Amino acid sequence: MNPRILCVDDDPNILSACQRHLRKEFEVDIAESGARGLARLSERGPYAVVVSDMRMPEMDGIEFLSRVKAAAPDTVRIMLTGQADLSTAMEAVNQGSIFRFLTKPCSAESLLLSLRAGAEQFRLVHAERELLEKTLSGSVKVLTDTLSLVSPAAFGRAVRVQRLMRAMARQLGAPVWEFELAALLSQVGCVSLPGEVIDKLHRGYKLSEEEQRMFDGHPQVGRDLIANIPRLAGVAEIIAFQEKHFDGSGVPHDGPRGEKIPAGARALHVALHYDNLTMAGVSRAEALRRLSQHKDWYDPAMLSALAKSLDLDVRYEVRSVSLAQLDSSMILAEEIKTDKGLLLIAQGQEVTTSLRARLRNFARTTAIKEPIKVLVPVRSATDSKEA
């Protein structure tokens, strides 16, 4: 498929010439003003390359290409103008990040060479982004899948805390993706812990001094694993400081304190300890009260965000369903085990497509205890009327 380009000029003769000379190699759209060019970009973009005249009524080429940059930063921008003065060129480059600055009259060959180079630049940028995104998503999936197999309890904790972090991020106006991902990967370091330590933590039992020392090391193990993944340096730092208290105590024993601790780590610290309490049978209100008694450990702003986000929670009712009846609206209200007591899925996880597939695979060779208790959202009378 030919690269798509947009030519913008207030001279219809120039636009017609562009279509004639370029249509063999490019899919060409045209616009007779900056406003129409932006409309085209919104309707049919993104384009590989946008070529714009400098002098146009109402919106000049510099303003137009600057707005193209804001709307479609990957699109390559080329300025074509009769104004060959240096100041215009510098302003165009600085404001619009211009890839090429061509002067009129410009030969068809020069324009074609510039467009080829621009289209190749666009292709390279997209190829790099696709590679990074696939590397990122693939790496995260490998780590979470490994954790779910090695320690269903630790993975269940991560998934529960992910929901809390999502809600807290929205309350704080923080990057939701970063908070969610930090929560989901927060327990990856637990792959280094013995299974019995994870089990004691999951059941709320007190750890021995040696077990606590091992547990205190898991954030750094997780941080070291995540730091190797492109674009996740910030997430890795959140994970490293998840057990750091607001007053600077906790692990790691050195490092920042107060608001110098990454915001995501302060939020994760609150969410993890709240989850510990609620999983031990403490009510939500009592769990918040206990956390609020330790303002030296927890950032008050994060405690407030948690409290506000819990008020937004959907109400649930408990139901018992078969394995075949599980769907994505449900949350597990109990552990899922085999008939021999092997833990497969921890309590508190959302039912997802991958979770159902995993259970189906286990059910082919192992008997799973049924029925399964789940939490199902209760629709209010208002919701029912709107539906």
C-alpha positions as CSV (number, residue, x, y, z in Angstrom):
1,M,0.0,0.0,0.0
2,N,1.4,3.4,-1.0
3,P,2.2,5.9,1.8
4,R,-0.5,8.5,2.5
5,I,0.4,12.2,2.2
6,L,-1.5,15.4,2.6
7,C,-0.7,18.5,0.5
8,V,-1.9,21.9,1.7
9,D,-1.7,25.0,-0.4
10,D,-4.1,27.9,-1.2
11,D,-3.2,27.6,-4.9
12,P,-5.4,24.9,-6.6
13,N,-3.0,24.7,-9.5
14,I,-0.2,23.6,-7.3
15,L,-2.4,21.0,-5.6
16,S,-3.5,19.6,-8.9
17,A,0.2,19.3,-10.0
18,C,1.0,17.5,-6.8
19,Q,-1.7,15.0,-7.4
20,R,-0.5,14.4,-11.0
21,H,3.1,14.0,-10.2
22,L,2.8,12.0,-6.9
23,R,-0.1,9.6,-7.4
24,K,2.1,6.8,-8.7
25,E,4.0,6.5,-5.5
26,F,1.7,8.0,-2.9
27,E,-2.0,8.2,-1.9
28,V,-2.5,11.9,-2.1
29,D,-5.1,14.1,-0.3
30,I,-5.2,17.8,-0.8
31,A,-6.6,20.8,1.2
32,E,-6.8,24.5,0.2
33,S,-6.2,26.0,3.7
34,G,-4.8,25.1,7.1
35,A,-8.3,24.7,8.5
36,R,-9.3,22.3,5.8
37,G,-5.9,20.5,6.3
38,L,-6.6,20.0,10.0
39,A,-10.1,18.7,9.2
40,R,-8.6,16.2,6.7
41,L,-6.1,15.1,9.4
42,S,-8.9,14.6,11.9
43,E,-11.0,12.6,9.4
44,R,-8.4,10.6,7.5
45,G,-5.2,10.8,9.5
46,P,-2.6,10.0,10.5
47,Y,-0.6,10.7,7.3
48,A,2.9,9.6,6.7
49,V,3.9,13.1,5.4
50,V,2.2,16.5,5.4
51,V,3.5,19.2,2.9
52,S,2.3,22.7,3.5
53,D,2.8,26.1,1.8
54,M,4.0,28.9,4.0
55,R,1.8,31.9,3.0
56,M,-1.8,31.0,3.3
57,P,-4.8,33.2,4.4
58,E,-6.1,32.9,8.0
59,M,-3.5,30.3,9.1
60,D,0.1,30.3,7.8
61,G,2.2,27.2,7.3
62,I,4.1,27.6,10.5
63,E,0.9,27.6,12.7
64,F,-0.6,24.8,10.6
65,L,2.4,22.5,10.9
66,S,2.7,23.3,14.6
67,R,-0.9,22.1,15.1
68,V,-0.2,19.0,12.9
69,K,2.7,18.2,15.3
70,A,0.4,18.5,18.3
71,A,-2.4,16.3,16.7
72,A,-0.1,13.7,15.0
73,P,3.4,13.9,16.3
74,D,4.7,11.0,14.2
75,T,3.6,12.6,10.9
76,V,6.6,14.0,9.1
77,R,6.2,17.7,8.2
78,I,7.6,19.4,5.1
79,M,7.4,23.2,4.4
80,L,7.2,24.4,0.8
81,T,7.4,28.1,0.3
82,G,8.6,31.0,-1.9
83,Q,10.1,32.7,1.2
84,A,13.6,31.6,1.3
85,D,14.8,33.9,4.1
86,L,16.6,32.3,7.0
87,S,14.4,33.6,9.8
88,T,11.3,31.9,8.2
89,A,13.1,28.7,8.0
90,M,14.3,28.8,11.6
91,E,10.8,29.7,12.9
92,A,9.3,26.8,10.9
93,V,11.9,24.3,12.1
94,N,11.6,25.5,15.8
95,Q,7.8,25.6,16.0
96,G,6.8,22.8,13.7
97,S,9.8,20.4,13.9
98,I,10.1,20.6,10.1
99,F,11.7,17.6,8.4
100,R,12.5,19.5,5.2
101,F,12.3,23.1,4.1
102,L,11.9,23.4,0.4
103,T,11.7,26.6,-1.6
104,K,9.6,27.5,-4.6
105,P,10.0,26.8,-7.4
106,C,10.7,23.2,-6.4
107,S,11.3,20.6,-9.0
108,A,9.1,17.5,-9.0
109,E,12.2,15.4,-8.5
110,S,13.3,17.3,-5.3
111,L,9.8,17.1,-3.9
112,L,9.6,13.4,-4.7
113,L,13.0,12.7,-3.0
114,S,11.9,14.6,0.1
115,L,8.6,12.8,0.3
116,R,10.3,9.4,-0.1
117,A,12.7,10.3,2.8
118,G,9.8,11.5,4.9
119,A,7.7,8.4,4.3
120,E,10.7,6.3,5.3
121,Q,11.2,8.3,8.5
122,F,7.5,7.7,9.3
123,R,7.9,4.0,8.7
124,L,10.9,3.7,10.9
125,V,9.3,5.6,13.8
126,H,6.2,3.3,13.6
127,A,8.4,0.2,13.3
128,E,10.3,1.2,16.4
129,R,7.2,2.0,18.4
130,E,5.6,-1.3,17.4
131,L,8.7,-3.2,18.4
132,L,8.8,-1.4,21.8
133,E,5.1,-2.0,22.4
134,K,5.3,-5.7,21.6
135,T,8.4,-6.0,23.7
136,L,6.7,-4.2,26.6
137,S,3.4,-6.2,26.5
138,G,5.2,-9.5,25.9
139,S,7.6,-9.0,28.8
140,V,4.8,-8.0,31.2
141,K,2.8,-11.0,30.1
142,V,5.7,-13.4,30.7
143,L,6.3,-12.0,34.1
144,T,2.6,-12.1,35.2
145,D,2.0,-15.5,33.7
146,T,5.1,-16.8,35.6
147,L,3.9,-15.3,38.8
148,S,0.4,-16.7,38.4
149,L,1.9,-20.2,38.0
150,V,4.6,-20.0,40.7
151,S,2.5,-18.2,43.3
152,P,-1.3,-17.9,42.6
153,A,-1.6,-16.1,46.0
154,A,1.0,-13.4,45.2
155,F,-0.6,-12.9,41.8
156,G,-4.1,-12.7,43.4
157,R,-2.8,-10.0,45.7
158,A,-1.3,-8.0,42.7
159,V,-4.6,-8.2,40.8
160,R,-6.6,-7.0,43.9
161,V,-4.3,-4.1,44.5
162,Q,-4.4,-3.2,40.8
163,R,-8.1,-2.4,41.1
164,L,-7.3,-0.1,44.1
165,M,-4.5,1.6,42.3
166,R,-6.7,2.2,39.3
167,A,-9.3,4.0,41.4
168,M,-6.7,5.9,43.4
169,A,-5.0,7.2,40.2
170,R,-8.3,8.5,39.0
171,Q,-8.8,10.3,42.3
172,L,-5.3,11.8,42.2
173,G,-5.3,12.7,38.5
174,A,-2.2,10.5,38.2
175,P,-1.2,8.2,35.2
176,V,-3.6,5.3,35.5
177,W,-1.5,3.0,33.3
178,E,1.6,3.5,35.5
179,F,-0.3,2.9,38.8
180,E,-2.1,-0.2,37.4
181,L,1.1,-1.7,35.9
182,A,3.1,-1.1,39.1
183,A,0.4,-2.8,41.1
184,L,0.2,-5.8,38.7
185,L,4.0,-6.2,38.7
186,S,4.5,-5.3,42.4
187,Q,4.7,-9.0,43.5
188,V,6.9,-10.3,40.8
189,G,9.8,-10.3,43.2
190,C,7.9,-12.9,45.3
191,V,9.1,-15.6,42.8
192,S,12.3,-15.5,44.9
193,L,10.4,-16.4,48.1
194,P,9.7,-20.0,49.4
195,G,6.1,-21.0,48.9
196,E,5.4,-21.3,52.6
197,V,6.4,-17.7,53.2
198,I,3.9,-16.5,50.5
199,D,1.3,-18.8,52.1
200,K,1.8,-17.3,55.6
201,L,1.5,-13.8,54.2
202,H,-1.6,-14.7,52.3
203,R,-3.2,-16.1,55.4
204,G,-2.2,-13.2,57.6
205,Y,0.3,-15.1,59.8
206,K,3.3,-13.4,61.4
207,L,6.6,-14.1,59.7
208,S,9.7,-15.2,61.5
209,E,12.7,-12.8,61.6
210,E,14.4,-14.7,58.7
211,E,11.2,-14.9,56.7
212,Q,10.6,-11.2,57.1
213,R,14.1,-10.5,56.0
214,M,13.5,-12.5,52.8
215,F,10.2,-10.7,52.2
216,D,11.8,-7.3,52.7
217,G,14.1,-8.2,49.7
218,H,11.3,-8.9,47.2
219,P,10.7,-5.2,46.1
220,Q,14.4,-4.9,45.0
221,V,14.2,-8.2,43.2
222,G,11.1,-7.0,41.4
223,R,12.7,-3.7,40.7
224,D,15.7,-5.3,39.1
225,L,13.5,-7.5,36.9
226,I,11.3,-4.6,35.7
227,A,14.2,-2.2,35.1
228,N,15.3,-4.3,32.1
229,I,12.0,-3.7,30.3
230,P,11.9,-0.6,27.9
231,R,9.9,2.4,29.2
232,L,9.3,0.9,32.6
233,A,11.9,2.8,34.6
234,G,9.3,4.7,36.5
235,V,7.3,1.6,37.3
236,A,10.5,-0.1,38.5
237,E,11.1,2.7,41.0
238,I,7.5,2.5,42.3
239,I,8.0,-1.2,42.9
240,A,11.4,-0.6,44.6
241,F,9.8,1.7,47.2
242,Q,6.5,-0.1,47.8
243,E,7.4,-0.9,51.4
244,K,9.0,2.4,52.2
245,H,7.2,4.3,54.9
246,F,6.3,8.0,54.5
247,D,8.7,9.0,57.3
248,G,11.6,7.3,55.5
249,S,11.7,4.1,57.6
250,G,11.0,0.7,56.1
251,V,12.8,-0.8,53.1
252,P,15.0,0.1,51.5
253,H,16.6,1.4,54.6
254,D,18.2,4.4,52.8
255,G,16.7,6.6,50.1
256,P,14.0,9.2,50.0
257,R,11.3,10.2,52.5
258,G,8.0,12.0,52.4
259,E,6.9,13.4,49.1
260,K,10.4,12.6,47.6
261,I,9.2,9.0,47.5
262,P,7.6,8.4,44.1
263,A,3.8,9.1,44.3
264,G,3.0,5.7,42.8
265,A,5.1,4.0,45.5
266,R,3.2,6.0,48.3
267,A,-0.1,4.9,46.8
268,L,1.0,1.3,46.4
269,H,2.2,1.2,50.0
270,V,-1.3,2.2,51.2
271,A,-3.1,-0.1,48.8
272,L,-1.0,-3.2,49.7
273,H,-1.4,-2.7,53.5
274,Y,-5.1,-2.0,53.1
275,D,-5.4,-5.3,51.2
276,N,-3.5,-7.1,53.9
277,L,-6.0,-6.0,56.5
278,T,-9.1,-6.7,54.4
279,M,-7.9,-10.2,53.4
280,A,-7.4,-10.9,57.1
281,G,-11.1,-10.2,57.7
282,V,-10.9,-6.6,58.8
283,S,-13.8,-4.4,57.5
284,R,-13.0,-1.7,55.0
285,A,-13.9,1.1,57.4
286,E,-11.8,-0.5,60.2
287,A,-8.9,-1.1,57.8
288,L,-8.9,2.6,56.8
289,R,-9.1,3.6,60.5
290,R,-6.0,1.5,61.3
291,L,-4.0,2.9,58.5
292,S,-5.0,6.4,59.4
293,Q,-3.5,5.9,62.8
294,H,0.0,5.6,61.2
295,K,0.4,9.0,59.4
296,D,4.2,8.5,59.8
297,W,3.9,5.4,57.6
298,Y,1.3,6.5,55.1
299,D,1.0,9.6,53.0
300,P,-2.3,11.3,54.2
301,A,-3.1,12.3,50.6
302,M,-2.9,8.7,49.5
303,L,-5.1,7.6,52.4
304,S,-7.6,10.3,51.4
305,A,-7.5,9.1,47.7
306,L,-8.1,5.5,48.9
307,A,-11.1,6.5,51.1
308,K,-12.7,8.5,48.3
309,S,-12.2,5.7,45.7
310,L,-13.8,3.1,48.0
311,D,-16.9,5.3,48.2
312,L,-17.1,4.8,44.4
313,D,-17.0,1.0,44.6
314,V,-19.9,-0.9,43.1
315,R,-22.0,-2.9,45.6
316,Y,-21.7,-6.7,45.2
317,E,-23.6,-9.8,46.2
318,V,-22.2,-13.3,46.8
319,R,-23.4,-16.1,44.4
320,S,-22.4,-19.7,43.9
321,V,-21.7,-20.6,40.3
322,S,-20.3,-23.5,38.3
323,L,-17.0,-23.2,36.4
324,A,-18.9,-22.9,33.1
325,Q,-21.0,-19.9,34.5
326,L,-18.0,-17.7,35.3
327,D,-18.0,-14.5,33.4
328,S,-16.1,-11.2,33.3
329,S,-18.5,-9.3,35.5
330,M,-17.5,-11.4,38.5
331,I,-14.8,-11.3,41.2
332,L,-13.7,-14.5,43.0
333,A,-15.1,-14.4,46.6
334,E,-13.0,-17.5,47.6
335,E,-9.9,-19.4,46.5
336,I,-10.3,-21.9,43.7
337,K,-8.6,-25.2,44.5
338,T,-8.4,-28.7,43.1
339,D,-10.3,-31.5,44.9
340,K,-6.9,-32.3,46.6
341,G,-6.5,-28.8,48.0
342,L,-4.0,-27.3,45.5
343,L,-4.5,-23.6,45.2
344,L,-5.1,-22.6,41.6
345,I,-6.5,-19.0,41.8
346,A,-6.4,-16.7,44.8
347,Q,-9.4,-14.9,46.2
348,G,-10.2,-11.4,45.0
349,Q,-9.2,-11.8,41.3
350,E,-11.4,-10.5,38.5
351,V,-12.7,-13.2,36.2
352,T,-10.9,-12.6,32.9
353,T,-10.8,-14.5,29.6
354,S,-7.3,-15.8,30.4
355,L,-8.4,-16.9,33.9
356,R,-11.3,-18.9,32.5
357,A,-9.0,-20.4,29.9
358,R,-6.5,-21.4,32.6
359,L,-9.3,-23.0,34.7
360,R,-10.6,-24.9,31.7
361,N,-7.1,-26.3,31.0
362,F,-6.8,-27.5,34.6
363,A,-10.3,-29.0,34.5
364,R,-9.2,-31.3,31.6
365,T,-6.8,-33.2,33.9
366,T,-7.8,-32.2,37.5
367,A,-11.1,-32.0,39.4
368,I,-11.9,-28.4,40.5
369,K,-14.1,-27.8,43.6
370,E,-17.5,-26.5,42.6
371,P,-19.6,-24.5,43.0
372,I,-17.4,-21.4,43.2
373,K,-18.4,-18.4,45.3
374,V,-18.2,-15.1,43.4
375,L,-19.0,-11.4,43.8
376,V,-21.5,-10.1,41.3
377,P,-22.2,-6.3,41.0
378,V,-25.7,-5.4,42.2
379,R,-27.5,-3.0,39.8
380,S,-29.4,-0.2,41.5
381,A,-33.0,0.7,40.6
382,T,-31.7,3.7,38.8
383,D,-29.4,1.6,36.7
384,S,-32.3,-0.7,35.8
385,K,-34.5,2.1,34.6
386,E,-31.7,3.6,32.5
387,A,-31.0,0.2,30.9
